[in-house]
């Protein structure tokens, strides 16, 4: 494995991991919104 192949592999895995974590966080936020709905203030 050349240094360029290793670099691209690490970069792509890092970007994919970041997108996966952001997607999981958005699912967690949606789940919390359904469990605890926001009540309108008067």
C-alpha distance matrix in Angstrom:
0.0 3.8 6.6 8.1 6.1 6.5 10.0 11.0 10.3 12.3 14.8 15.5 15.9 18.1 20.2 20.6 21.6 24.1 25.6 25.9 27.7 30.0 30.9 31.8 33.9 35.7 36.5 37.8 40.0 41.4 42.2 44.0 45.9 47.2 48.1 49.8 51.3 52.5 56.3 58.1 59.9 63.6
3.8 0.0 3.8 5.4 5.3 6.3 8.6 10.1 10.7 12.4 14.3 15.6 16.6 18.3 20.1 21.2 22.4 24.3 26.0 26.9 28.5 30.4 31.6 32.8 34.6 36.3 37.5 38.8 40.7 42.2 43.3 44.9 46.7 48.2 49.3 50.7 52.0 53.0 56.7 58.3 60.1 63.7
6.6 3.8 0.0 3.8 5.5 5.1 6.1 8.7 9.8 10.6 12.2 14.2 15.3 16.3 18.3 19.9 20.8 22.4 24.4 25.5 26.8 28.6 30.2 31.4 32.8 34.7 36.1 37.2 38.9 40.7 41.9 43.2 44.9 46.7 47.7 48.9 50.2 51.0 54.7 56.3 57.8 61.4
8.1 5.4 3.8 0.0 3.8 5.4 5.0 6.2 8.5 9.9 10.5 12.2 14.1 15.2 16.5 18.1 19.7 21.0 22.6 24.1 25.7 27.0 28.5 30.1 31.6 33.1 34.6 36.1 37.5 39.1 40.6 42.0 43.5 45.3 46.5 47.7 48.8 49.5 53.2 54.6 56.2 59.7
6.1 5.3 5.5 3.8 0.0 3.8 5.4 5.3 6.1 8.6 9.9 10.6 12.1 14.1 15.4 16.3 18.0 19.9 21.1 22.2 24.1 25.8 26.8 28.3 30.1 31.6 32.8 34.4 36.1 37.5 38.8 40.5 42.0 43.6 44.8 46.3 47.4 48.4 52.1 53.7 55.5 59.1
6.5 6.3 5.1 5.4 3.8 0.0 3.8 5.6 5.1 6.2 8.6 10.0 10.6 12.1 14.3 15.3 16.2 18.2 20.0 20.8 22.3 24.3 25.6 26.7 28.4 30.3 31.5 32.7 34.5 36.2 37.2 38.7 40.5 42.1 43.1 44.5 45.9 46.8 50.6 52.3 54.0 57.6
10.0 8.6 6.1 5.0 5.4 3.8 0.0 3.8 5.4 5.3 6.1 8.6 10.0 10.5 12.3 14.2 15.2 16.5 18.4 19.9 21.1 22.6 24.3 25.7 27.0 28.7 30.4 31.5 33.0 34.8 36.2 37.5 39.1 40.9 42.0 43.2 44.3 45.1 48.8 50.2 51.8 55.4
11.0 10.1 8.7 6.2 5.3 5.6 3.8 0.0 3.8 5.5 5.0 6.0 8.4 9.7 10.5 12.0 13.9 15.2 16.5 18.1 19.8 21.1 22.4 24.2 25.7 27.0 28.6 30.1 31.6 33.0 34.5 36.1 37.5 39.2 40.6 41.8 42.8 43.6 47.3 48.7 50.5 54.0
10.3 10.7 9.8 8.5 6.1 5.1 5.4 3.8 0.0 3.8 5.5 5.3 6.1 8.4 10.0 10.5 12.0 14.1 15.4 16.2 18.1 20.0 21.0 22.3 24.2 25.8 26.9 28.4 30.2 31.6 32.7 34.5 36.1 37.6 38.8 40.3 41.5 42.6 46.3 48.0 49.9 53.5
12.3 12.4 10.6 9.9 8.6 6.2 5.3 5.5 3.8 0.0 3.8 5.6 5.2 6.0 8.6 9.8 10.3 12.1 14.2 15.1 16.2 18.2 19.8 20.8 22.3 24.3 25.6 26.7 28.4 30.2 31.3 32.7 34.5 36.2 37.2 38.4 39.8 40.7 44.5 46.2 47.9 51.5
14.8 14.3 12.2 10.5 9.9 8.6 6.1 5.0 5.5 3.8 0.0 3.8 5.5 5.1 6.2 8.6 9.8 10.6 12.4 14.2 15.4 16.6 18.4 20.0 21.2 22.7 24.5 25.8 27.1 28.8 30.4 31.7 33.1 35.0 36.3 37.3 38.4 39.1 42.8 44.2 45.9 49.4
15.5 15.6 14.2 12.2 10.6 10.0 8.6 6.0 5.3 5.6 3.8 0.0 3.8 5.4 5.1 6.0 8.4 9.8 10.6 12.1 14.2 15.4 16.4 18.3 19.9 21.1 22.6 24.3 25.8 27.1 28.6 30.3 31.6 33.2 34.7 36.0 36.9 37.9 41.6 43.1 45.1 48.6
15.9 16.6 15.3 14.1 12.1 10.6 10.0 8.4 6.1 5.2 5.5 3.8 0.0 3.8 5.5 5.0 5.9 8.4 9.8 10.3 12.1 14.1 15.1 16.2 18.1 19.9 20.9 22.3 24.2 25.7 26.7 28.4 30.1 31.6 32.7 34.2 35.5 36.6 40.4 42.2 44.2 47.8
18.1 18.3 16.3 15.2 14.1 12.1 10.5 9.7 8.4 6.0 5.1 5.4 3.8 0.0 3.8 5.5 5.1 6.1 8.7 9.8 10.6 12.3 14.2 15.4 16.5 18.4 20.1 21.0 22.6 24.5 25.7 27.0 28.6 30.5 31.6 32.7 33.9 34.8 38.5 40.2 41.9 45.5
20.2 20.1 18.3 16.5 15.4 14.3 12.3 10.5 10.0 8.6 6.2 5.1 5.5 3.8 0.0 3.8 5.4 5.1 6.3 8.6 10.0 10.6 12.3 14.3 15.4 16.6 18.5 20.0 21.2 22.7 24.4 25.8 27.1 29.0 30.4 31.5 32.3 33.1 36.8 38.3 40.1 43.7
20.6 21.2 19.9 18.1 16.3 15.3 14.2 12.0 10.5 9.8 8.6 6.0 5.0 5.5 3.8 0.0 3.8 5.4 5.1 6.1 8.7 9.9 10.5 12.3 14.3 15.4 16.6 18.4 20.0 21.2 22.6 24.4 25.8 27.3 28.7 30.2 31.1 32.3 36.1 37.8 39.9 43.5
21.6 22.4 20.8 19.7 18.0 16.2 15.2 13.9 12.0 10.3 9.8 8.4 5.9 5.1 5.4 3.8 0.0 3.8 5.5 5.0 6.2 8.6 9.8 10.5 12.3 14.3 15.4 16.5 18.4 20.0 21.0 22.5 24.4 26.0 26.9 28.3 29.7 30.9 34.7 36.6 38.6 42.2
24.1 24.3 22.4 21.0 19.9 18.2 16.5 15.2 14.1 12.1 10.6 9.8 8.4 6.1 5.1 5.4 3.8 0.0 3.8 5.4 5.2 6.2 8.6 9.9 10.6 12.4 14.4 15.3 16.6 18.5 20.0 21.1 22.6 24.6 25.8 26.7 27.9 28.7 32.4 34.1 35.9 39.5
25.6 26.0 24.4 22.6 21.1 20.0 18.4 16.5 15.4 14.2 12.4 10.6 9.8 8.7 6.3 5.1 5.5 3.8 0.0 3.8 5.5 5.1 6.1 8.6 9.9 10.6 12.4 14.2 15.3 16.6 18.4 20.0 21.1 22.8 24.4 25.6 26.4 27.3 31.1 32.7 34.8 38.4
25.9 26.9 25.5 24.1 22.2 20.8 19.9 18.1 16.2 15.1 14.2 12.1 10.3 9.8 8.6 6.1 5.0 5.4 3.8 0.0 3.8 5.5 5.1 6.2 8.6 9.9 10.7 12.4 14.3 15.4 16.5 18.5 20.0 21.4 22.6 24.2 25.4 26.8 30.6 32.6 34.8 38.5
27.7 28.5 26.8 25.7 24.1 22.3 21.1 19.8 18.1 16.2 15.4 14.2 12.1 10.6 10.0 8.7 6.2 5.2 5.5 3.8 0.0 3.8 5.4 5.1 6.1 8.7 9.9 10.5 12.3 14.3 15.2 16.4 18.3 20.1 21.0 22.2 23.7 24.9 28.6 30.7 32.7 36.4
30.0 30.4 28.6 27.0 25.8 24.3 22.6 21.1 20.0 18.2 16.6 15.4 14.1 12.3 10.6 9.9 8.6 6.2 5.1 5.5 3.8 0.0 3.8 5.5 5.1 6.2 8.7 9.8 10.5 12.4 14.2 15.3 16.5 18.6 20.0 20.8 21.7 22.6 26.4 28.1 30.1 33.7
30.9 31.6 30.2 28.5 26.8 25.6 24.3 22.4 21.0 19.8 18.4 16.4 15.1 14.2 12.3 10.5 9.8 8.6 6.1 5.1 5.4 3.8 0.0 3.8 5.4 5.1 6.3 8.7 9.9 10.7 12.4 14.3 15.4 16.8 18.5 19.9 20.7 22.1 25.8 27.7 30.1 33.7
31.8 32.8 31.4 30.1 28.3 26.7 25.7 24.2 22.3 20.8 20.0 18.3 16.2 15.4 14.3 12.3 10.5 9.9 8.6 6.2 5.1 5.5 3.8 0.0 3.8 5.4 5.1 6.2 8.7 9.9 10.5 12.3 14.2 15.5 16.5 18.2 19.6 21.3 25.0 27.3 29.7 33.4
33.9 34.6 32.8 31.6 30.1 28.4 27.0 25.7 24.2 22.3 21.2 19.9 18.1 16.5 15.4 14.3 12.3 10.6 9.9 8.6 6.1 5.1 5.4 3.8 0.0 3.8 5.4 5.0 6.2 8.6 9.7 10.5 12.3 14.4 15.2 16.2 17.6 18.8 22.5 24.7 26.7 30.5
35.7 36.3 34.7 33.1 31.6 30.3 28.7 27.0 25.8 24.3 22.7 21.1 19.9 18.4 16.6 15.4 14.3 12.4 10.6 9.9 8.7 6.2 5.1 5.4 3.8 0.0 3.8 5.4 5.1 6.2 8.6 9.9 10.5 12.5 14.3 15.2 15.8 17.0 20.7 22.6 25.0 28.6
36.5 37.5 36.1 34.6 32.8 31.5 30.4 28.6 26.9 25.6 24.5 22.6 20.9 20.1 18.5 16.6 15.4 14.4 12.4 10.7 9.9 8.7 6.3 5.1 5.4 3.8 0.0 3.8 5.4 5.1 6.1 8.6 9.8 10.7 12.3 14.1 15.1 17.1 20.8 23.1 25.7 29.3
37.8 38.8 37.2 36.1 34.4 32.7 31.5 30.1 28.4 26.7 25.8 24.3 22.3 21.0 20.0 18.4 16.5 15.3 14.2 12.4 10.5 9.8 8.7 6.2 5.0 5.4 3.8 0.0 3.8 5.5 5.0 6.2 8.6 10.0 10.5 12.0 13.8 15.7 19.4 22.0 24.3 28.0
40.0 40.7 38.9 37.5 36.1 34.5 33.0 31.6 30.2 28.4 27.1 25.8 24.2 22.6 21.2 20.0 18.4 16.6 15.3 14.3 12.3 10.5 9.9 8.7 6.2 5.1 5.4 3.8 0.0 3.8 5.4 5.1 6.1 8.7 9.9 10.3 11.4 12.7 16.4 18.8 21.0 24.7
41.4 42.2 40.7 39.1 37.5 36.2 34.8 33.0 31.6 30.2 28.8 27.1 25.7 24.5 22.7 21.2 20.0 18.5 16.6 15.4 14.3 12.4 10.7 9.9 8.6 6.2 5.1 5.5 3.8 0.0 3.8 5.5 5.0 6.4 8.7 9.9 10.2 12.1 15.8 18.1 20.9 24.4
42.2 43.3 41.9 40.6 38.8 37.2 36.2 34.5 32.7 31.3 30.4 28.6 26.7 25.7 24.4 22.6 21.0 20.0 18.4 16.5 15.2 14.2 12.4 10.5 9.7 8.6 6.1 5.0 5.4 3.8 0.0 3.8 5.4 5.2 6.3 8.6 10.0 12.8 16.2 19.1 21.8 25.4
44.0 44.9 43.2 42.0 40.5 38.7 37.5 36.1 34.5 32.7 31.7 30.3 28.4 27.0 25.8 24.4 22.5 21.1 20.0 18.5 16.4 15.3 14.3 12.3 10.5 9.9 8.6 6.2 5.1 5.5 3.8 0.0 3.8 5.4 5.0 5.9 8.0 10.3 13.7 16.8 19.1 22.8
45.9 46.7 44.9 43.5 42.0 40.5 39.1 37.5 36.1 34.5 33.1 31.6 30.1 28.6 27.1 25.8 24.4 22.6 21.1 20.0 18.3 16.5 15.4 14.2 12.3 10.5 9.8 8.6 6.1 5.0 5.4 3.8 0.0 3.8 5.5 5.2 5.4 7.5 11.0 13.8 16.5 20.0
47.2 48.2 46.7 45.3 43.6 42.1 40.9 39.2 37.6 36.2 35.0 33.2 31.6 30.5 29.0 27.3 26.0 24.6 22.8 21.4 20.1 18.6 16.8 15.5 14.4 12.5 10.7 10.0 8.7 6.4 5.2 5.4 3.8 0.0 3.8 5.6 5.7 9.0 11.9 14.9 18.0 21.3
48.1 49.3 47.7 46.5 44.8 43.1 42.0 40.6 38.8 37.2 36.3 34.7 32.7 31.6 30.4 28.7 26.9 25.8 24.4 22.6 21.0 20.0 18.5 16.5 15.2 14.3 12.3 10.5 9.9 8.7 6.3 5.0 5.5 3.8 0.0 3.8 6.2 9.7 12.1 15.6 18.3 21.6
49.8 50.7 48.9 47.7 46.3 44.5 43.2 41.8 40.3 38.4 37.3 36.0 34.2 32.7 31.5 30.2 28.3 26.7 25.6 24.2 22.2 20.8 19.9 18.2 16.2 15.2 14.1 12.0 10.3 9.9 8.6 5.9 5.2 5.6 3.8 0.0 3.8 6.5 8.9 12.5 14.8 18.2
51.3 52.0 50.2 48.8 47.4 45.9 44.3 42.8 41.5 39.8 38.4 36.9 35.5 33.9 32.3 31.1 29.7 27.9 26.4 25.4 23.7 21.7 20.7 19.6 17.6 15.8 15.1 13.8 11.4 10.2 10.0 8.0 5.4 5.7 6.2 3.8 0.0 3.8 6.3 9.5 12.5 15.8
52.5 53.0 51.0 49.5 48.4 46.8 45.1 43.6 42.6 40.7 39.1 37.9 36.6 34.8 33.1 32.3 30.9 28.7 27.3 26.8 24.9 22.6 22.1 21.3 18.8 17.0 17.1 15.7 12.7 12.1 12.8 10.3 7.5 9.0 9.7 6.5 3.8 0.0 3.8 6.5 9.1 12.6
56.3 56.7 54.7 53.2 52.1 50.6 48.8 47.3 46.3 44.5 42.8 41.6 40.4 38.5 36.8 36.1 34.7 32.4 31.1 30.6 28.6 26.4 25.8 25.0 22.5 20.7 20.8 19.4 16.4 15.8 16.2 13.7 11.0 11.9 12.1 8.9 6.3 3.8 0.0 3.8 6.4 9.5
58.1 58.3 56.3 54.6 53.7 52.3 50.2 48.7 48.0 46.2 44.2 43.1 42.2 40.2 38.3 37.8 36.6 34.1 32.7 32.6 30.7 28.1 27.7 27.3 24.7 22.6 23.1 22.0 18.8 18.1 19.1 16.8 13.8 14.9 15.6 12.5 9.5 6.5 3.8 0.0 3.8 6.6
59.9 60.1 57.8 56.2 55.5 54.0 51.8 50.5 49.9 47.9 45.9 45.1 44.2 41.9 40.1 39.9 38.6 35.9 34.8 34.8 32.7 30.1 30.1 29.7 26.7 25.0 25.7 24.3 21.0 20.9 21.8 19.1 16.5 18.0 18.3 14.8 12.5 9.1 6.4 3.8 0.0 3.8
63.6 63.7 61.4 59.7 59.1 57.6 55.4 54.0 53.5 51.5 49.4 48.6 47.8 45.5 43.7 43.5 42.2 39.5 38.4 38.5 36.4 33.7 33.7 33.4 30.5 28.6 29.3 28.0 24.7 24.4 25.4 22.8 20.0 21.3 21.6 18.2 15.8 12.6 9.5 6.6 3.8 0.0
